[in-house]
Amino acid sequence: MNRTFFAPAADRSSVAPAKLPALSAKRRSCFRVELHSDFSNAEFRHTWKSFEQSATATAFQRLSYIQALLANIVPQRAVEPILVGVRDTSCGAIVLVASLMRTRRHGVSVIEALDLGLCDYFAPLIRPGLEFSAVEFDELWREICGALKPVGALSIEKIPAEIFGYPNPLAKLPSARPTNDFATTLRMRAADGAHLVDLQSYSVVRKANRLCRKPENWGNIQLELADTAAALQQALDLMVAHRLVRSHALGRHDLLDDRGFIAFYRQLAQDGLADGSVRVFVLSSDAEPIAVVYSLVHRNALTVVVPSMTTEERWRKLSPGLVAMVKCCEWADREGFHNFDLSVGALQYKTRFGGDQRRLYEIRQALSPAGLLITAEVTAKRRLRAFAARHPKAKALVRRMLRRPPAT
């Protein structure tokens, strides 16, 4: 492979994206890695947008999602965003893009996914229709790593082995290792649109529907989509209030304690009104809003990212959060979605939907002697979390330990 690296890439904004012919195995060995810090380059921005239809794309790789991260979260963090573009030098077209970032731990440069606690899945976006063999992608990944130097370690998490049935090449790298983390997805339809499940066969759906049929419990219950700017504003205000009241009552930290994260979700939702990439639902009883579900839409998947519910004791036994989730699932089924994605995490309500659990992978590589310290620290933290999962009484202590600010 050619070892020509650009940081940042030269501006080609006046050049239209090249039409890329099919690539032969020989031509795939000729690539150039370009590094960007933002989307000011028009060709790169246009290419990223067009790659959203890649088989490996999820809602967390959408251009609007990454732009919201760059605008609201990155400026508050001591990180350097690195937007990677890989160009086929034989025809000049970009064939792969990915969002990474450089941070420092204990004075060591570390490359991570551009996650910041908000991206549930990580995968590169590959030109639609193009596939790499495991050997080819391993060689290409080495070139990307070379372009990122100097770096002490790589630490990339939340790598799904597949994206709704399509293989994620990152998970096939020799350095990728399985973790004890899973994502849960309910596959409702096959590729041809045929139903795969009967939602009424799930006990959680039947239970929610039984509860809703008792007017003495609920009154007039409705799930509504916040599809105007005013309704969206009210729904997001309620979601934030729910989350903060609950987390503070439990003595826990919530991402929404940070105003930057609130601004991120607001921008994303406002953009989603125009392109349909965000759906925010409100569950109400007799016009009293009691639960909110913030979800992302990409292709044929609805992904739940932020659920919330009232903390009022009179609603507790009726599980309004769970009922809202069931009604969102039913809405997705009626709208023809193929996948109802409950995303990452092992919360009990996710297992009750009976979806497929997909193991997530990680890449931990020490690329220098100092990087060994970083990979050892990350491994120790993961083992602490696993210990806390097995010993609930230790959860609070482990949570406090892991929340300590890292040394710089």
N, C-alpha and C positions, 0 to 999 in steps of 0.2 A: 504493500500500500504506500501511496505517497505520504510523506510526512510534512505537509504544508499546513501551518496553523495560523489562524487569524484571531486576534483579540484586541479590539472588536473587529468584526468583519467590515470590509470596505462597503460603502453605501452603493447599493445597486437598485435604488428605489425607482429609477427611471427605466429599468429593464423589466419587461413582462416575464413572468415565470415561464421557463422553457417547457415545451411539450416533451415529455420523457418517453422515449420508445422502450420496448421491453429490454431488460438488461440480461446480457449473457453472463455466465459465471466468470469469464475472463474480465469483462468490464466491471464487475462488482469489486474487483481488487483495486480499483483506482478511485479513492475517495479523498476529500479534503474536509477537515473539521474547522468550523467557524464558530466563534463565541460572541454572543451578544449580551448586553446588559438590560435591554428593553426591546420594545417592538417599534422603535422609530424607523427602522429599515422597512420600507413598504413591501418589498418582495418577500422578506422573511415573514412579515405579519400576514400577508396574503397566503403564503404557503402554509403557515401554521393553521390558518382558518380552513383551508381546503383539506388539510390532513385530519380534521375532526371526523371525517368519514372513514378514517382508517379503522381496520378491524380491531386494533389494540387501543382505541380511544375510549375513555370513559368521560363522565361529566367533569372529572377533576383535571382533565387535560385540555378542556375547552379554552379557547383564547380569552373569553370573557372572565373565566375563573382565574387564570394566571394574571391577567391585567388587574383584577380586583386585589389579588395578593400584593402585586407590585405597588399599587396605589395606597393601600391601607395598612399593611402589616410590615412589609420590608423596611420602610423608612424608620420604624420604631425598633428595629432589631440590628444587631451588629453582624449583618450578613451581606454577602455580595451575590446578587442573583447572577446565574450563568445560564443563558438560554442557548442551547447547543443546536447547531445546524450542520448536517453532514451532506456535502455536495458531491455528486458524481462528476468527476472532472472530464469525463469523455463527452458529456452533453451539457454540462453546466447547471443541471437542475438539482435542487435539494431533494434528498430521498429520506431523511430522518430528522426529527426534531425532538428535543427533550428539555425539561426544566429542572435545573440543578441549582445549588447555591454553595458558596464557600463560607465557612465559619471557622472560628478558632476555639480550640479547647486546650487549656494548659499551654497556650502558646503555639500549638500545632495546627497547621492548616488542614481542615477536614472538608471533604466534599459530601454533601447530602442531597437528597431530593428536595426540591423547593416545596416544602411541606408546611412547616411552622405550625403543626398541629391541626391543619385544616384539610389536607388531602388524604383521602382514605385509601386510594390506590395509586401506585406509581407504575408507569409504563412509558416507553418512548412511542412517539407517533411515527409510523412508517408510511411512506407513500402508498395510497390505496392500490391494491393489486400486486404489490411487490412483497416477496417473501425472502428471508435469509435462512440458509441452513444454520445449524448450531455452530458449525466450524466457521462459517462466514461471519456470523454475528459476533462470535468470540473475538475474531480478528479485528472487526470493526470497533468493538468495545475497547480493545487495547489501544486503538488509535485515539479514541475519545479520551481515555485516561491519560494518554501521553500529552494531549492538548491542554489538559487541566493542570499540568505541573507548574510550579512546585506544589506538591500536596503530600501530607503525611499519611492520610488514611481516607478510605471510602467507607461511608456508613449510610446505606440506603435500605429503608424499611418498606413494609406494606406492598410487597411485590406479589401480585396474584399470579398463579401459574397459568391462568387463562382469563380472558376477558369475555365473559358470557359465551363460552364455547370456542373462542379463538386463542391460540397459544400466545403467551407473552414471552418473547425471546429472552428477556432479562432473567427469567426464572430458569432458563436452560443453561445459563453460564456455569462453568465449573465452580466459580466462587459463590454461587447462590446456595443458601442453606435454608431448609424448612424451619419454621418457627412454630410455636404453640398458639399462634394467633390465627383466627379464622374470620372469614366474611360469610354472611348468610344471604342467600338469594332464593326466592321462590320463583321457579320457572313456570310460567302460566301457559305459554304457548310455544309451539314448535316453530321452526323457521318458516313453514308454510302457513302459519296462523292457526293451526289446529290446536284446540284446547288440550292441555296436558293434565290439568287438575280440576277438580270440582271443589271450589272453595268451601262449600257447605259440608264437605267431608272432614274438615278440620275442626277439632273441638273448640279451639279458640274463637273461630268465626261463629260457631253455633252459640257459644256462651255469650258473646257480644250481642248477637242478634236477640237472644232471649232477654237480656237485660234491657235492650232498647224497646222491646214490646211491652214493657211495664210502665205505663204513663205515670203511675204513682211515684216511680223512681226518677224518671227523666223529664216528664212533661213532653213538650214538642221538641224532639231532637233533630238537628240538622247538621250536615257537613257541608260547608260552603267554601268555594274557592275565592281567595282574595284576588280578584281580577281587575281592580282599579287601583290607582295610586293611593287614594284615601283609605280603601279597605286594607291595602297592603301595609300602610303605615300603622294602622291600628293593630293589625295582626302581629307585626314585628314588635311593637311596643309591649303587647301582651306576652309574646314569647320570651322577651328579655326579662320582664317582671317575673314570670313563672320560674325561669331558670335561676335567677338570682335569689329569690325568696327561698327556693328549695335548697340551693347549695349553701347559703348562709345558715339556714336552719340545721343542716347536717354538718356544718363546720368544714365544708369542702370548697376547693377552688373550682371555678367554672370559667371557661374561655371568655364568656361574656362579661366577666369582671373587667375585661380590658376594652376600652372604648374603641380601639382600633378594630377589634374583632366584630363589634357591633356594626361599625361603619362598613366593614367588609361584607357582612351579610345583607346590609341595606343596599349597598351598591349592586351586589349580585342580583338581588330580588328585583330592583328597579330595572336593571338591564333585561332581566328575564320576562318582564311584562311585554317587552317588544318582540323578543325572539322565542318566547315559550320555553326557555331553558330552566326556569324556576317555577315551582308550583307551591304556594303556601295555602294550607287548608286550616279552617277554623271550625271546631266542633262546638255547637251551642245548644243549650237547653232553655227553651222559652226565651230565646234571644239573649241569654246570658252566656258569653263565651267561656268555655272551661278547658279547652285544649287546643294546641296548635301543632301542626306538622309542617316543617320546612323541608322540601324535597327538591331534587335536581332531576331534570329530564335530559336524557341523551339517547337519540335514536329510539330503540324500543324498550328502554329501561327507565323505571322511576326509582330513584335512589333516595331513601330517607336519610337526612343528615342531622336535623335538629328537631326532636320532638319535645313538647313541653305540656304541662298540665297544671291545673289549679292545685294549690296546697290546702284548700279549705277542707276541713275534716268531714263535712257532710257529704262530700263527693268521693271520699277515699275508697269506700267499700265497692263503689261502682266502677272503679278503674277507668276513668275517662280517657287517660292516655292510651290504654290498650284499645278501647272502643274506637278512638279516633284513628288508630293505626289500621284496625280491621276495615273501617269504612274507606280509608285511603286505598287499601288493597283492592276492595271491591270496585272503587272508582277506576283504578288502573286497569282492572279486568274489563270493565265496560268500555273503556276507551281504547282497548285493543293492545295494551302494552304486553310485551312478551315476558318481561322480568320485573318482579317487585323486589328490589334490592334493599335489604336491611343493613347492608354495609358491615363494617368491622365491629368487633366487640363480642363479648360473651354474655350479654345481659339476658336474663331468663326469658323475657317476652319474645326474643328473636327465635329461640328454639321451639317455641310453641306454634310457630307458623309452619313448621315442618319443611323448611326450605333446605336446599343443598348447602352444606358447609364446605367452603373452599379454603384450603390452607394457604397462608401467606408466607412468602420467602423474604430473606434479607441478604444483603451483601456486606460483609465486613472484611475489609482488606487493609492490612498495614503495608504502606508503600515506602516506609522509612523506619529506622529504629525507633524514633519518637512516636511513630504511628502505632507501635505495639501497645503503648500506654493507653491510647484512645480505644483501641479495639478491646483491650482487657477491661476498661471501665464500662464500656457499653455492654459487654457480656455479663459483667457483675450486676449491672442494673436490671438486665433482663432476668437473671436468676432471682433477684430480689422480688421482682413482680410475680414470678412463678411461685415463689415461696409464699407470698401474700395471698395468692389465689388459693393455695392449699390450706392456709392457716388464717381464716378470716379475722381472728383477734389481732393479728399483726398488721392488718391493712393500714390502719391509721398511722402507725409508726413508719412503715415503709413509704407511705404517701408523703409524710413530712420529710423523710430522708431524700426522696427523689425530687422534691420541689426546691431543694437548696440550690441557689444560683451556681452555675458551673464556674470554675476558675478560668481566668482568661490570661 
